[in-house]
């Protein structure tokens, strides 16, 4: 659990300065190239990539959007408030 670090543009809502649980990041597998930039950008270590290069976002995603900002293909989008 990381409470001290925050991504740029982090909304800071909810418990302990986190956004509400209804914010989620979704992956468009058609656009994803498997570059791994999102893995490096996620300060929480929630994002995983399988052996085929498919990205999955864990259920404990905090919705900060840093991974979506780092994605050069625009395959990650933040949904919710």
BAFI-3210 file (N, C-alpha, C; in Angstrom, 3 decimals, decimal comma, padded with zeros to 6 digits):
// residues 81
n [1|2|3|4|5|6|7|8|9|10|11|12|13|14|15|16|17|18|19|20|21|22|23|24|25|26|27|28|29|30|31|32|33|34|35|36|37|38|39|40|41|42|43|44|45|46|47|48|49|50|51|52|53|54|55|56|57|58|59|60|61|62|63|64|65|66|67|68|69|70|71|72|73|74|75|76|77|78|79|80|81]
n.u [000,843|000,698|000,780|001,935|002,859|001,697|000,070|000,465|-002,178|-003,865|-006,939|-007,507|-009,698|-011,986|-011,299|-008,356|-007,105|-007,415|-008,936|-012,500|-013,904|-015,246|-013,896|-012,237|-009,793|-009,789|-008,861|-008,306|-008,028|-007,642|-006,230|-003,959|-000,484|001,237|003,517|004,329|004,616|002,629|002,833|005,216|004,486|002,542|002,240|001,336|001,621|-000,354|-000,972|-000,691|001,046|000,573|002,150|001,646|001,597|-000,661|-002,401|-003,615|-005,738|-005,677|-008,155|-007,921|-007,311|-006,748|-007,560|-006,114|-005,103|-002,582|-001,353|-002,879|-002,181|000,457|000,328|001,205|-000,393|-002,983|-004,636|-005,589|-008,129|-009,726|-012,555|-015,563|-016,171]
n.v [-001,175|002,069|005,229|007,715|008,530|010,070|010,080|012,343|014,586|013,205|012,653|012,679|011,960|010,339|007,688|008,034|009,785|008,707|008,130|007,609|004,258|003,717|004,512|003,263|001,688|000,831|-001,546|-001,417|-003,947|-004,162|-001,902|-002,022|-002,478|-003,937|-002,810|-002,180|000,217|001,117|-000,588|000,227|002,792|002,528|003,177|001,597|-001,054|-002,678|-003,467|-006,088|-008,215|-010,789|-013,774|-013,546|-010,884|-009,508|-007,100|-006,728|-005,250|-005,085|-005,852|-004,164|-001,685|001,783|003,839|006,146|006,980|007,311|005,319|005,376|007,874|007,349|005,566|005,052|004,300|004,878|002,996|002,594|003,697|005,838|005,293|006,378|008,278]
n.w [000,000|-000,990|000,143|000,123|-002,420|-005,401|-008,531|-011,317|-011,866|-010,263|-008,740|-005,967|-004,271|-002,009|000,417|002,376|000,561|-001,963|-005,213|-005,655|-005,559|-007,898|-010,130|-012,888|-014,954|-018,310|-020,810|-024,230|-026,206|-028,919|-029,640|-028,048|-028,010|-026,529|-025,382|-022,771|-021,397|-019,688|-017,486|-016,339|-015,614|-013,638|-010,338|-008,343|-009,012|-010,146|-012,708|-015,041|-017,389|-019,667|-021,091|-023,761|-024,254|-023,522|-021,726|-018,415|-016,004|-012,565|-010,003|-007,855|-008,799|-008,573|-010,115|-010,905|-013,370|-014,432|-015,965|-018,295|-019,279|-019,941|-022,040|-025,343|-027,460|-026,799|-025,686|-023,151|-021,017|-018,642|-016,714|-015,142|-012,116]
ca.u [000,000|001,487|-000,071|002,658|003,090|000,488|000,288|000,046|-003,580|-004,586|-008,044|-007,438|-010,994|-012,199|-010,546|-006,891|-006,625|-007,551|-010,209|-013,542|-013,740|-015,932|-012,981|-011,552|-009,087|-010,138|-007,891|-008,812|-007,053|-007,405|-005,231|-002,779|000,641|002,030|004,814|004,673|004,756|001,649|003,370|006,228|003,846|001,665|002,983|000,764|001,956|-001,627|-001,076|000,066|001,078|000,798|003,212|001,250|001,634|-001,970|-002,404|-004,820|-005,754|-006,177|-009,384|-007,623|-006,908|-007,222|-008,113|-005,402|-004,965|-001,186|-001,079|-003,533|-001,352|001,715|000,097|001,374|-001,421|-004,299|-005,414|-006,114|-008,991|-010,278|-014,004|-016,126|-015,845]
ca.v [000,000|003,286|006,381|008,960|008,927|010,289|010,347|013,671|014,597|012,326|013,456|012,819|011,840|009,050|007,400|008,132|010,544|007,944|008,376|006,653|002,935|003,560|004,853|002,083|001,794|-000,252|-001,789|-001,757|-004,932|-003,913|-000,833|-002,311|-003,074|-004,730|-002,155|-002,222|001,545|001,241|-001,306|001,092|004,003|002,236|003,248|000,609|-002,405|-003,373|-003,919|-007,307|-008,589|-012,230|-014,166|-013,135|-009,429|-008,939|-006,346|-006,807|-004,326|-005,765|-005,357|-003,130|-000,459|002,971|004,764|007,431|007,353|007,494|004,348|005,867|008,974|006,813|004,673|005,750|003,864|005,313|001,785|002,618|004,834|005,868|005,429|006,629|009,569]
ca.w [000,000|-001,110|000,412|-000,016|-003,804|-006,179|-009,954|-011,727|-012,230|-009,343|-008,230|-004,519|-003,615|-001,360|001,633|002,357|-000,586|-003,198|-005,875|-005,325|-006,149|-009,166|-011,233|-013,389|-016,226|-019,233|-021,876|-025,554|-026,689|-030,349|-029,754|-027,230|-028,739|-025,590|-025,183|-021,358|-020,791|-018,605|-016,331|-015,734|-015,099|-012,505|-009,074|-007,428|-009,461|-010,356|-014,093|-015,377|-018,794|-019,798|-022,016|-025,114|-024,324|-023,199|-020,470|-017,581|-014,883|-011,371|-009,388|-006,865|-009,498|-007,878|-011,100|-010,960|-014,772|-014,856|-017,028|-019,509|-019,772|-020,461|-023,174|-026,613|-028,404|-026,349|-025,446|-021,783|-020,720|-017,289|-016,706|-013,813|-011,505]
c.u [000,889|000,556|000,619|002,835|001,772|000,853|-000,134|-001,397|-004,444|-005,686|-008,097|-008,762|-011,076|-011,349|-009,052|-006,359|-006,700|-008,862|-011,219|-013,360|-014,414|-015,082|-012,206|-010,861|-009,461|-009,120|-008,629|-007,763|-006,743|-006,293|-003,918|-001,709|001,514|003,390|005,268|004,863|003,807|002,136|004,372|005,598|003,017|002,474|002,490|001,082|000,736|-001,694|-000,159|000,023|001,370|001,868|002,901|001,245|000,296|-001,940|-003,717|-004,641|-006,381|-007,404|-009,126|-007,088|-007,541|-007,719|-007,406|-005,186|-003,552|-000,827|-001,675|-002,741|-000,076|001,543|000,213|000,295|-002,819|-005,219|-006,037|-006,942|-009,541|-011,766|-014,494|-015,715|-015,023]
c.v [001,239|004,472|007,704|009,442|009,054|010,585|011,772|013,602|013,729|013,119|013,602|012,774|010,485|008,900|007,508|008,824|009,804|008,315|007,319|005,347|002,776|003,992|003,607|002,399|000,581|-000,312|-002,123|-002,663|-004,781|-002,879|-001,153|-003,024|-003,937|-004,134|-002,166|-000,874|001,722|000,539|-000,441|002,315|003,751|002,190|002,211|-000,831|-003,273|-004,012|-005,116|-007,525|-010,074|-012,510|-013,798|-011,623|-008,769|-008,319|-006,580|-005,884|-005,047|-005,096|-004,240|-001,841|000,744|004,057|006,096|007,906|007,537|006,547|004,811|007,025|008,466|005,997|005,431|005,416|004,370|004,145|001,738|003,878|004,701|006,135|005,643|007,990|009,381]
c.w [000,000|-000,907|000,125|-001,443|-004,545|-007,616|-010,278|-012,207|-011,339|-008,660|-006,714|-003,804|-002,934|-000,113|001,403|001,110|-001,897|-003,876|-005,451|-006,087|-007,499|-010,356|-011,613|-014,708|-017,062|-020,353|-023,161|-026,191|-028,175|-030,542|-029,049|-028,049|-027,833|-025,286|-023,722|-020,686|-019,607|-017,336|-015,584|-015,075|-013,843|-011,210|-008,072|-007,825|-009,729|-011,743|-014,331|-016,883|-018,881|-020,863|-023,468|-025,299|-024,063|-021,808|-019,733|-016,379|-013,695|-010,777|-008,379|-007,499|-008,803|-008,827|-011,219|-012,396|-015,268|-016,001|-018,354|-020,122|-020,432|-021,732|-024,509|-027,639|-028,028|-026,058|-024,063|-021,569|-019,306|-017,396|-015,282|-013,310|-010,265]
res [x|x|x|x|x|x|x|x|x|x|x|x|x|x|x|x|x|x|x|x|x|x|x|x|x|x|x|x|x|x|x|x|x|x|x|x|x|x|x|x|x|x|x|x|x|x|x|x|x|x|x|x|x|x|x|x|x|x|x|x|x|x|x|x|x|x|x|x|x|x|x|x|x|x|x|x|x|x|x|x|x]
***
